[in-house]
């Protein structure tokens, strides 16, 4: 797909087109199909990209690689270390990595497949204790004793809070959650953003606003905001277990209104905390709000029914893969 955009060519000052397409990219001798966006100068035919456009390709590419090979994402790598209360240097020594390697992985560098599997195995505290024993010579006696106690007293599994369990149902990263981090804080504040901005909102409309926000953001960056999965049901795309989500967000109030023997539920809340979002995420939320605030619930349902993301999956009540984001019609 191609479209003209409101910018001038950095080469000639002339018109610029943005191109959306798919390309096969190679990473570590494997090939992956990824979505790419780039600009083309109409006068010279030269192609150029922005940081955001590059981010889309790399996030989608690396997300596919991590999921295929079981390589943890940066936030998961950090959570494994925090499970034992260990320093970055200690984790690197125990796992046999270079001195700054674990820090690099937490900051986004992608581990090799073997190192990724080693980090994943370290989730099991029995494995971690064995790794510590095998690297005992790297530490003083007191350092070793202190870490051994910390590892053996750690929970058997990485503990997730109640909200994480309720919102995500033990799911992991995949194309069905947009490779997004499991962040109850972002889910909660996304919900509050729309409810607070609307004053009051029906859950049915809110479901579509969340869907558009996550899928639009994936189209821009290769990652969702909330890490939620969405299903295609009769009334359009909805977050999986959305009732459970709304019932377990502090500050959300439900108001039941009865009119013409029909019972309806409005959601209300106070302020939201925008500090949990990146600048890019907040821009996505504001874009979706600007496009949907004046729509009735019936209107936004009708629009969502025109999306192939819903049409391709509602008959079987399926989860919607985030690759459908690139065919969204209503919000460009």
N, C-alpha and C positions, 0 to 999 in steps of 0.2 A: 504494500500500500504506500502511496505517496501523497503528500499534501504540502502546499505552500504555507510557510510560517511567517509571522511578523518579525523578521530580523533581516539585517543586511549582511551580505557576504563579507567576511573579513578580507577577502582577496580583491574584490572589485566594487563592493558596496551595492551590488545588484541583488536580485531575488534569490531566495533560498528555499529549497524543498527539504522536508524531512521524510526519510524512507524508513518504513517498518518492514522487516522481512525475517526469515529464518536462515541460519547458516550452520554448517557443520564445522565445529571447532575441535581441535585436538588438544588434549591435556594428558600429560604423562602417558603418551603413546596410545591413548584411547580417544575415540571420537564421540562427540555429543552434539545433539541438535539443540541450538539455542536461538532465542529471539534477539534481534539486534535492531538498534535505531541509530541513524546517522544523518548528517546534513550533507546536501550537495549544492555547490555553487552553480546556479543555472548558466552563468557566463562561461566558466572554465571547466565545469564537470568535476572539479576537485571535491573530494569527500573529506569531512572533518567531523569530530565528535566532541561532546562535552563530558565532563566527569560523570554526570548523571547517566548519560547514555552508556558509557563504559561500565558503570556500576551494574546496570541491568544485565549485560552479557556475562560479566564475571560472576555475579551472585548466582545467576541461573546455572552457569557452567559448574561452579564449585559446589553448589547445592546438590546437583545431580551426582557429582563425584563422591561427595561425602556420604550421601544416602546409599549409593551403590556399594561402597566399600566399608560401610559401617564406621566411618571416620567422624568423631564427634565435632560439633560446631563449637566456636569459641566460648560461648556462654556455658556450654555443657562441660568443656574442658576446665573452666574455672570452677564450676560447681563440684567436680570430682576432687579437685585439690582442697576446696573449702570443706568438703566432707570430713577430711582428716585434720583440718586446721594447720596445714603445713605451708611453709614458705615456697616461693617459686624455685629458689635455688635447691631446696631439699627435694622437691619433686623431680627436678632434672637429674639430680644425683641418683636418686632411688631408681628411676627408670632408665638410667644409663644414657641420658641425653647430654648435649653440650650445655655449658653453664647457663646460657640465657635461652635455651631452646623452649622450655615450657612457657616462659613469658611470651616468647614470639608466637606460640600456638594460641595462647589466650588472647593475643592481640590480632589474630586473624590469619597468620601464616598457616598453610595447610600441611598437616603432618603427612609423611609417607604412609602408605597403606599399613606397613608393619608397625610404625610408631603409633598410628591411629588405633590399631587393634590393641596395642600395649596399654594405651591410655584407657580404652574402654574396659579392658580386663581389670584395671586398677579400681573400677567401681566396687569390685568384690573385696572386702577387707581381708579375707584370707589370702587372696592373691597378693594384695598390697603388703601384707605382713611378710610373705615369702620374698617379695622383691626387696623389702627393707633388709631382710636377713642376708640376701645375696650381695647387698651393697654395704654391708656393715663396716667394711674397712674405710669407707668414705667419711665416717663420722667418729667423733669422740664417744667414749662409753656413755657419758651423760646425755649427749645428743641422741644416741641410739635408744637408750632407755626411755627418754621422754617421748620420742616418736613412736616407739613400739606401744607404749601405753595409749597414746592418742589414737593410733590405728585400731587397736583391739577394742577400745571403748567407743568407737564410732558406730553409728547405726549400720545394720546389715545391708541396707539399701540407702541410696540417696533419698533423703526425706523431702517430700513435697508438701506444701501447705494445703489446707482444705480447699481453698479456691482453685489451686492448680488442678487438683484431682477432680473437682466438680466441673470446671470449665473445659478441661481437655480430655477427660476420661482415659488417662494413661496412654494417650497417643504420642507418637514421636514425630520427628520432622519428615516431611515428604512433600510432593507436589500438591497434595490435598490440603496442606496447611500453609502453602506458599513459602516453605522453608523458614517460616518465622519462628522466633523464640517464643517459648511458652511463658507469656507474661501476663499474669492476672491483673497487674497494675495497669497495663495498657488497655486491656479489655474493659476494666472498670471505668477508666477515664474516657475511653471512646464512647461508651454508653452515656456517661454523664455529659460529655460534650454535646451530643445531639439532644438529649432530654433537656438539658439546661438551656440550650440555644433555642429550642422550639417552645419552651415554657411547659408544654405537656405534649406527649406523643403516644400514639398507639404502638404496641409492640410490633404489629405487622409492618408498619412503616419503618420503624427503627431497624428491623431485620434487614430491610433493603438498603438502608443507609450504611449499615455496617458492611454488608456485602460489597456495595460499590466502593467503599473506602478501602477495604483490603485488596480487592481485585484491581482497582485503579493504581494503588500503590505498587502492587506487584508488576503491573505493566510498566511503571516508571523505573522501578529499582530492582526487580527480581526477587523481592521479599515482601511478605504481607506485614501489616502493622501488628495484628493481634495474635497471629499463629493459630487462629480458629479454622475449623473445617466448616464447610457449608453444604447443605443438602438442597436438592431441588424438590419442592413439594407443591401442592396445588396452588398455594398463594404466593409462589415465587421462591427465590433463594432465601434460606434462613440459616443462621448459625446452628450447629448441632447442639441439641439440648438447650435452646435459647431460654426457655422458661426457667430452667435451673440456674442459668447464668444471671438472669435479671433478679431472681429471688435471693441471690447471694452476693449482691453488691451493696455495701454500706451506703446509706444516704438515698437510695432509690425508694420512692414511695409509690404504692399502687392506689389508684382511686377508681372505684367501680361506679359506673353511671348506668342507670336503667332508663331507657327511652323506647316507647312503643313496644314494651314487653321484651326488649332486647338488652342484654347485659353487655357492656363494653368496659374495658380496662384502660385507663390512662396511666402513663408513667410520669412522675415528677421528681425533681431533685434540685439541690442547690447548686453551688459552684463546682466546677471541675478543675483538675490540676493539670495544666498544660506542660509542666516541667518534665513529665515522663516521656514526652514525645520529642523526636528530633525536629528540626526546622522543616525538613522535607515532609515528615509525617503530618505535621500540623497543617502545612499547605494543602496536603491531600484532603484532610478532614474539612478544611474551610471550603475547598472546591466543591466537594460533595454536598455540603450544607447549602452553598449558594445555588446549586442546581435542584435541590430537593425540598427546601424549606417551604416553598409555596405550593407544593404538590399535596393533594389529598392522598389518603391511604389508597383509595381506589385507583388514582392516577399512577402512583408509583408501582402498584401491583401490575397494572396494564403495561407499563414501560418495561418492567422486569420480564414479563412474558414474551417480549419481543427479542430478548437477548438469547443468543444461541447457547449461552451458559446454562440457561434454564431449559430451553427446548430440547437440547441433546440429552438431558438427564432426568427430567421429571417423570417420565413414564415408568421408569424403574426405581424412582425415589432414591437416586444415587447421590453420592458425594460428587461435588463439582471440582475438577482439577483446575488449578490456577492458570493453566495454559489458556483457558477460555477468556482470560482477561484481555487478550489481544484482539478479540472480536467484539468487544463491548461497543454498543451503538450509541447509547444515550449520553454518556459522559466521555468526552474525548480528551 
